[in-house]
Amino acid sequence: MIYRHTLSNGLRVLIERLDHVRSVSMGIWINTGSRDERTEEAGVSHLLEHMFFKGTSTLSASQLAEVFDNIGGQVNAFTTKEYTCYHAKVLDEHTDLALLTLSQMMFDSTFDREELEREKKVVVEEIKMYEDNPEEAVHDLIVEVAYEHHPLSGNILGTEESLQQIDRMTLLDYVEKRYTPDNMVISLSGHVNVEDVLRKLERYFGGFRRQLQRSSSLVPQFQATEIWRTRPVEQTHVCLAMPGFEYEDDRSYALVLLNNVLGGSSSSRLFQEIREKRGLAYNVFSYHSMFRDVGLFTIYFGSSSSSAKEVYELLMSILDTVKREGITKEELQKAKNQTIGSLLLSLESTSQRMSRIGKNELLLGRQIDLNETIASLECVSIEDIHHIAQRLFESPMTFVGLGSEDSTLAR
């Protein structure tokens, strides 16, 4: 059972009690990410995530880490384009300590200036690391190109230039504007005493008051274009993208299944035809990224420069076949079985359950019942899949390629 509660300051709490486990997973979710940043503060969401681990007025950075190490727990955080999460997993007997420590990080972090300057250097190295990895860089570039001139296109890490402009006051100002009770959710899943946890949460998180400053609500406009960037690499890395669906679009269920058939599994058409039957690529896959107001369906492959054009033409032929003929009943049933099976298996993890209820509340404002999700997947028809395939693969696409000058795809 999932308990929903609102603290006195308006912060929403979701708790799922599981009596058959010993662990408790908890997450603090903030509805802010890189798309909510101004140009001059690009990267602040991610940098701030790092800085919350750099010490409070009573605990140094190493002491914060030791709190969780000493109890065999785990603590981490991540930033996306639209939200940020600070999460921990501990034994049930350490739930109070974990919540207390997370609250100290949220409300008593010092954002020491020397620590900040060091951490900015760390993030710059992180940026360089991704830039040196074309297989990673091409996925950032496809979003940058597809939504050019919109904040959604920006890199989560920011740029070397924007990071240099961020100081301690930038961090404090961003926290004041975006880390507000009505813009946050706390979720827990595991072996908890619900009443006791709610009392602790009210004590640790219920006392702060801030007013949310909303970011731009302009809907990103998809840009169909072709970009080729020459790099001294052995492989050619390609991403193709086309408009998908936002979080609350019911057609996303059909797209999840289409993705599974096309490139979302090792038995998918792309994987079998390009890698298994012809040995033309090591990595070839597809995925669907959902955002508040848009979605992006992306296909990736990496192949040798000499075979890149052959892979690209084969990929386009597979898309054309799916667009014209759809998929088979057997493929649809397999996709349903695999998607539902993966969903059910994920629920054996308290971390996954915590994440599910936290994101549902943060992004949708409601909980999607497991049976509702399964029913929505089960009712997808062959015709639904074919309609989605026609919509996607008849749309103008964005092409991004990274490779050497002698690549057969070089433009």
C-alpha positions in Angstrom: 0.0 0.0 0.0 1.2 3.5 -0.8 0.6 6.3 1.7 0.4 9.9 0.4 0.9 12.7 2.9 1.6 16.4 2.6 3.8 18.1 5.2 2.8 21.4 6.8 4.8 23.4 4.3 3.2 21.6 1.3 6.0 19.1 0.5 4.5 15.9 -0.8 5.5 12.5 0.8 4.9 9.0 -0.7 5.6 6.0 1.5 5.3 2.3 0.4 5.5 -0.1 3.3 7.0 -3.5 2.6 7.0 -5.9 5.5 9.0 -8.7 3.7 12.3 -6.7 3.4 14.9 -5.3 5.7 16.0 -2.3 3.5 14.5 1.2 3.1 15.1 3.2 0.0 14.5 7.0 0.1 14.7 9.8 -2.4 14.4 13.5 -2.4 13.1 14.6 -5.8 13.3 18.2 -7.1 11.4 19.2 -10.2 14.3 21.1 -11.7 17.0 20.2 -14.1 19.2 21.7 -16.9 16.2 22.9 -18.9 15.2 25.2 -16.0 18.5 27.1 -16.1 19.4 30.4 -17.6 22.1 30.5 -20.2 24.6 32.2 -17.9 24.1 29.6 -15.1 24.1 26.4 -17.4 25.2 23.4 -15.4 24.2 24.8 -12.0 21.7 22.0 -11.3 24.4 19.4 -11.7 27.1 21.3 -9.9 24.7 21.9 -7.0 24.0 18.2 -6.8 27.8 17.7 -6.3 28.0 20.5 -3.7 25.4 19.0 -1.4 27.9 16.3 -0.7 30.7 18.7 0.2 30.0 19.4 3.8 27.7 21.0 6.3 28.3 23.3 9.2 28.9 20.2 11.4 30.0 17.5 9.0 32.9 17.6 6.5 32.6 15.9 3.1 34.4 12.8 4.3 32.3 12.7 7.4 29.1 12.8 5.3 30.4 9.8 3.3 31.3 8.0 6.5 27.8 8.3 7.9 26.5 5.9 5.3 29.7 3.8 5.0 29.6 3.1 8.7 26.1 1.6 8.5 26.6 -0.3 5.3 24.3 2.1 3.4 24.4 3.8 0.0 23.9 7.4 -0.9 24.1 9.1 -4.3 22.4 11.6 -6.5 21.8 12.4 -10.2 20.6 15.2 -12.4 18.6 15.0 -15.5 17.3 17.7 -17.9 14.1 18.0 -15.9 14.6 16.8 -12.3 17.2 16.1 -9.7 17.2 13.2 -7.1 19.2 12.6 -3.9 18.7 9.0 -2.8 19.9 6.5 -0.2 19.4 2.9 0.8 19.9 1.6 4.3 18.8 -1.1 6.7 15.5 -0.3 8.4 17.1 0.4 11.7 19.1 3.3 10.2 16.1 5.0 8.5 16.1 7.9 11.0 19.9 8.5 10.7 19.6 8.5 6.9 16.7 11.0 6.8 18.5 13.3 9.3 21.7 13.3 7.3 19.8 14.0 4.0 18.0 16.9 5.7 21.3 18.3 7.0 22.7 18.1 3.4 19.6 19.9 2.1 19.4 22.7 4.7 22.9 23.0 6.2 25.3 22.6 3.3 27.9 25.4 3.5 28.9 25.5 -0.2 32.4 26.4 0.8 34.1 28.6 -1.8 37.3 26.5 -2.0 35.3 23.3 -2.3 33.2 25.0 -5.1 36.3 26.0 -7.1 37.7 22.4 -6.8 34.4 20.9 -7.8 34.0 23.1 -10.8 37.4 21.7 -12.0 36.0 18.2 -11.4 33.0 18.9 -13.6 35.2 20.4 -16.3 37.1 17.1 -16.4 33.8 15.3 -16.6 32.8 17.4 -19.6 36.2 16.6 -21.3 35.7 12.9 -20.5 32.4 12.8 -22.3 33.8 14.9 -25.2 36.6 12.4 -25.6 34.0 9.6 -25.9 32.1 9.9 -29.2 29.7 7.1 -28.3 28.5 9.2 -25.4 28.9 12.6 -27.1 26.6 11.8 -30.0 23.6 11.3 -27.7 24.1 14.7 -26.2 24.5 16.2 -29.6 21.3 14.7 -31.1 19.3 16.5 -28.4 21.2 19.7 -28.8 20.5 19.7 -32.5 16.9 18.5 -32.3 15.9 21.2 -29.9 18.3 24.0 -30.9 17.8 27.4 -29.2 15.7 25.9 -26.4 16.9 25.2 -22.9 16.1 21.5 -23.3 19.0 21.3 -25.8 21.7 22.3 -23.2 24.2 19.8 -21.8 23.3 18.8 -18.2 27.0 19.4 -17.2 27.0 23.0 -18.6 30.1 24.3 -20.4 33.5 25.4 -19.2 32.5 29.0 -19.8 29.2 28.8 -17.9 30.8 27.0 -14.9 33.3 29.8 -14.5 30.4 32.2 -13.9 28.8 30.2 -11.1 29.7 31.2 -7.6 28.4 30.5 -4.1 25.6 33.1 -4.5 24.5 31.5 -7.8 24.0 28.2 -5.9 22.1 29.8 -3.0 19.9 31.8 -5.4 19.1 28.6 -7.4 18.2 26.7 -4.2 15.9 29.5 -3.1 14.1 29.6 -6.4 13.8 25.9 -7.3 14.3 23.8 -4.1 10.8 24.8 -2.8 8.3 22.6 -0.9 5.8 22.6 -3.8 8.5 21.7 -6.2 9.7 18.7 -4.2 8.7 15.1 -3.4 10.1 12.7 -0.8 9.5 9.0 -1.5 10.3 5.9 0.6 9.9 2.2 0.0 10.8 -0.6 2.4 10.4 -1.8 5.9 9.2 1.4 7.7 6.9 2.5 10.4 4.7 4.9 8.5 3.6 7.1 11.4 7.1 7.3 12.8 8.6 8.3 9.5 6.0 11.0 8.9 6.8 12.5 12.3 10.5 12.5 11.4 9.9 14.0 8.0 7.8 16.8 9.5 10.6 17.6 11.9 13.4 17.4 9.4 11.7 18.8 6.2 8.5 20.5 7.2 9.9 23.7 8.6 11.3 25.5 5.5 9.4 27.9 3.4 10.3 29.1 -0.1 8.5 30.5 -3.1 8.9 28.7 -6.4 10.1 30.8 -9.3 8.9 29.1 -12.4 11.1 28.7 -15.4 10.2 29.2 -19.1 7.2 27.2 -20.3 8.0 27.5 -24.0 7.4 24.1 -25.7 10.6 22.9 -27.6 10.2 22.8 -31.4 11.8 19.8 -33.1 14.4 20.7 -35.7 14.9 18.3 -38.6 18.4 18.7 -39.8 21.7 16.9 -40.6 24.9 17.5 -38.8 28.3 15.8 -39.5 31.3 16.4 -37.3 34.7 15.0 -38.2 36.8 13.4 -35.5 39.9 11.3 -35.6 38.2 8.1 -34.5 38.1 4.5 -35.8 34.3 4.1 -35.7 31.5 6.2 -37.1 28.8 7.0 -34.5 25.3 7.9 -35.7 22.1 9.0 -34.1 18.8 9.4 -35.9 15.9 11.2 -34.0 12.3 11.9 -34.6 9.5 13.4 -32.4 8.1 11.1 -29.8 5.6 11.6 -27.0 5.6 13.4 -23.7 5.0 11.8 -20.3 1.3 11.9 -20.2 0.6 10.8 -23.8 -1.2 7.5 -23.8 0.4 6.6 -27.1 3.7 6.1 -25.2 2.6 2.6 -24.3 2.5 1.6 -28.0 5.8 3.3 -28.6 7.4 1.4 -25.7 6.4 -1.8 -27.4 7.5 -0.7 -30.8 10.9 0.3 -29.4 11.3 -3.1 -27.9 10.6 -4.8 -31.3 12.7 -2.3 -33.3 15.9 -1.8 -31.2 15.2 -2.1 -27.5 16.3 -5.7 -26.9 18.8 -8.3 -28.1 16.1 -10.0 -30.1 15.0 -6.7 -31.8 15.1 -6.3 -35.6 18.0 -3.8 -35.6 20.2 -5.9 -33.3 19.5 -9.2 -35.1 19.8 -7.8 -38.7 22.8 -5.5 -38.2 24.9 -7.2 -35.5 23.9 -10.8 -35.3 23.3 -11.7 -39.0 25.9 -9.3 -40.6 28.4 -8.4 -37.9 28.4 -4.8 -39.0 28.2 -3.1 -35.6 28.8 -3.9 -31.9 26.2 -1.4 -30.6 22.9 -0.7 -32.3 19.8 0.2 -30.3 16.9 2.5 -30.0 15.3 4.4 -27.1 12.5 6.8 -26.3 13.1 9.9 -24.1 10.0 11.5 -22.6 9.9 15.1 -21.3 7.2 17.4 -19.8 5.9 18.6 -23.2 7.8 16.6 -25.9 9.4 13.3 -26.6 12.3 12.1 -28.7 12.7 8.7 -30.3 16.4 8.0 -31.1 18.2 5.2 -33.0 22.0 4.8 -32.5 24.7 2.7 -34.2 28.4 2.6 -34.1 30.3 0.9 -36.9 33.6 1.0 -38.8 34.1 3.9 -41.1 34.1 1.6 -44.1 30.7 0.0 -43.3 28.8 3.0 -41.9 26.9 3.7 -45.1 25.9 0.1 -45.4 24.6 0.1 -41.9 22.7 3.3 -42.4 21.0 2.1 -45.5 20.1 -1.2 -43.9 18.7 0.7 -40.9 16.6 2.9 -43.1 15.3 -0.2 -45.0 14.2 -1.8 -41.7 12.4 1.4 -40.7 10.7 1.5 -44.1 9.6 -2.1 -43.8 8.1 -1.5 -40.3 6.4 1.7 -41.6 4.8 -0.2 -44.5 4.1 -3.6 -43.0 4.0 -3.0 -39.2 5.1 -5.9 -36.9 3.9 -9.4 -36.4 1.6 -10.7 -33.7 4.4 -12.8 -32.4 6.7 -9.8 -32.1 4.0 -7.8 -30.3 3.3 -10.6 -27.8 7.0 -11.0 -27.1 7.4 -7.2 -26.6 4.5 -7.3 -24.1 5.9 -10.3 -22.2 9.3 -8.7 -22.0 8.2 -5.3 -21.0 5.7 -6.5 -18.4 8.2 -9.1 -17.1 10.9 -6.4 -16.7 8.5 -4.1 -14.9 7.5 -6.9 -12.4 11.1 -7.9 -11.8 12.1 -4.3 -11.1 9.6 -4.2 -8.3 11.6 -6.7 -6.3 14.0 -3.8 -5.6 13.1 -1.2 -2.9 15.2 1.3 -4.9 13.2 0.8 -8.0 9.9 1.0 -6.1 11.0 4.2 -4.4 12.0 5.7 -7.8 8.7 4.7 -9.4 6.4 6.3 -6.8 8.6 9.4 -6.5 8.8 10.1 -10.3 5.1 9.4 -10.7 4.2 12.0 -8.1 6.8 14.5 -9.3 6.1 14.3 -13.0 2.5 13.2 -13.2 1.0 14.3 -9.9 -0.5 10.9 -9.3 0.3 7.3 -8.9 -0.1 4.9 -11.8 -1.4 1.6 -10.5 0.7 -1.4 -11.6 -2.4 -3.1 -12.9 -3.3 0.1 -14.9 0.1 0.0 -16.5 -0.1 -3.7 -17.4 -3.6 -3.2 -18.8 -2.5 -0.2 -20.9 0.3 -2.4 -22.4 -1.9 -5.4 -22.9 -4.5 -3.4 -24.8 -2.1 -2.1 -27.4 -3.0 -3.6 -30.8 -1.1 -4.4 -34.0 -2.9 -1.5 -35.6 -1.8 0.9 -32.8 1.8 -0.1 -33.4 1.5 0.4 -37.2 -0.1 3.8 -36.7 2.8 4.9 -34.4 5.4 3.5 -36.8 3.9 5.4 -39.7 3.7 8.6 -37.7 7.4 8.3 -36.5 9.0 7.1 -39.7 7.2 9.4 -42.1 8.3 12.4 -40.0 11.3 14.5 -40.9 14.3 13.2 -39.0 17.4 14.7 -37.4 20.7 13.1 -38.3 23.9 13.5 -36.3 27.1 11.7 -37.2 30.6 11.7 -35.7 33.4 10.1 -37.6 36.6 10.4 -39.6 37.0 12.1 -42.9 37.2 8.7 -44.7 33.9 7.5 -43.3 31.5 6.3 -46.0 28.9 8.6 -44.4 31.1 11.7 -44.2 29.3 14.7 -45.7 
